[in-house]
Amino acid sequence: MKRNALINTLVGGLLLISASAHAEAGILSCEALKEKIATKLEGKGVDNYTLQVVSKDTETKYRVVGSCEGDKKKIIYKKEKAGAKAEE
């Protein structure tokens, strides 16, 4: 009986640790997410674009391609004209 209680306690503790780690892993820094998005875009042959980090409350006509820092900010994608220098 004591062994089952010990196993249940250990499993419960591991689940809590796992849930906590998963929650923290879900909060991406904006720069890390911006790099991931840029890598995907470049892998698809997309060029002449800008990714910009803005407050989640910022209204924009541009496409929102991600949210970061616990949904406090968002990343917007702007397609630039061919030949224009893309900023990051």
Secondary structure, 3 states (H helix, E strand, C coil): CHHHHHHHHHHHHHHHHHHHHHHHHCCCCHHHHHHHHHHHHHHCCCCCEEEEEEECCCCCCCEEEEEECCCCEEEEEEECCCCCCCCC
